[in-house]
Amino acid sequence: MAPNLDEDNSLFNFVVKDGCGVKGMVDLGLSKVPAPYVQPPKERIDKQNSRMCPLQPIDLSKLDGPEHDRVAEEIVRAASTLGFFQVVNHGMPIELLEKLKDTAHMFFGQAPEKKAVYRKGASPSPLVKYGTSFVPEKEKALEWKDYISMTYTDDVEALQHWPQECKEVLLEYLKTSVIMVRKLLEVLMENLGVKPDNSKIDALIGSKMVNMNFYPTCPDPELTVGVGRHSDMGALTVLLQDGIGGLYVKVEDDIENVGKKGEWMEIPPIDGAIVINVGDALQIISNGTYKSAEHRVRTTSTKSRVSIPVFTMPKPSEKIGPLPELVERDGARFRELVFQDYMNNFFSNAHDGKNSLHFAQVNN
């Protein structure tokens, strides 16, 4: 049954509980943004007064050649300042990237009941969750987004439990992403003066998850957000965005020739490029050397947007804290804690726009 767009409970049940999502709401025909999706002014994204990030993509193919040191320095500089960078020649075929975007549009273009099978409380597998917004039960203003999230345990379970429509292409994407993440972490760990052995890297990326995000067209993008401001809680995130754009990153400190502290800048879509960003766990183990930046996503009125992130994280039972070598040199800026405790704090506070890094700081 179609909801009453002016009645919050009716709309919430249709979008969230019935699993019709924002796309189902948009497909009813909207001339204005429903009240539950109108963001407070301070959370809205001002596209007119933001700039494009001027950083050029990093050529990862040169890590294996005579220019290794220069490329490694570019990676370290980006991770230590903005916390975001783009990479090209990363080992993922362009055909795979295009197929991923087509697959995302195809999946979200299905009838609502096909997607709703995987909604919270109904999904046949704990590895797969379909939903909308971030924590819709708690948010004061909802995000203009639908998503499906798939947790990776092993290839067999992924092929058995992930949705038939997308499992093979997403599994290939996740596995090639992890190869790239390992290379990047080797560079970043070496810069910290730490031998990047497999056990240290395995501890950082013991959990893996891939999402497909769908941002339907919005009648008034100025009033909404696709994703509210947040940082990622893991080690490194790998993100494929389409050509529409809308990913904004907050500059944490003044960066020469890039941006000023507090400024929001857009990470422009570049054909064939993949976006990489530092997560909270990597900022913690690096004792603050690498920056997990806040970021958010704008909506658009012209064409539905898709993005496909791979999240690499420590296992919930893993202890994370600054590397001993760094503590000995600089003192501890973050305390050691079990990653599950960090995750619990993250999910408790993320809907309020609070930064969970504060939870891990010494003398917080």
NORRABEL-V202976 format. One line per field, one symbol per residue. psi: psi as a letter, one per 30 degrees, with the letter a starting at -180 (. if undefined). burial: # if it has 16 or more other ideal C-beta (glycine too) atoms within 10 Angstrom, else .. A space follows every 10 residues. Layout:
psi: ???
burial: ???
This chain:
psi: kkljfgjeee eeeeedefgf leeeeeffjk flkkeffjkl effljjeegl lkkfkllkjf fffgafgeee eeeeeeeeff defklkklhf fkkeeeeeee eeeeeeeffl kefeefeglk ffkfkffkkk aladifffke klkikllkkj kkeleeeefe flkeffeeee eeeeeeeeee eeeeeeeeee ffgkjileee eeefhfkkkk lkkkjlkkfi ffflkeklkl lkfbdkkkkj lagelgkkkk jelkjkgdll kfkkkkjkkk kflkkkkkle eeeefghfek kjkkllklll fekkklljkk kklllefkkk lkkeeeeeef lkfllklkee eeeeeefffe fggkjfeeef kkh.
burial: ..#.#..... ##.####### ######...# ..##.####. ...##....# ..#.#.##.# ..#....... ##.###.### #######..# .#....#.## #.##..##.. .#..##.##. ..#...#### ####.#..#. ########## ##.....#.. ###..##.## #.##.###.# #########. ##.#.#.... #.######## ########.. #.######## ########## ##.####### ##..#..##. ..#######. ..######## ########## ########## ...####### ####...#.# ###..#.... .###...##. .##.##..## #...###.## ....
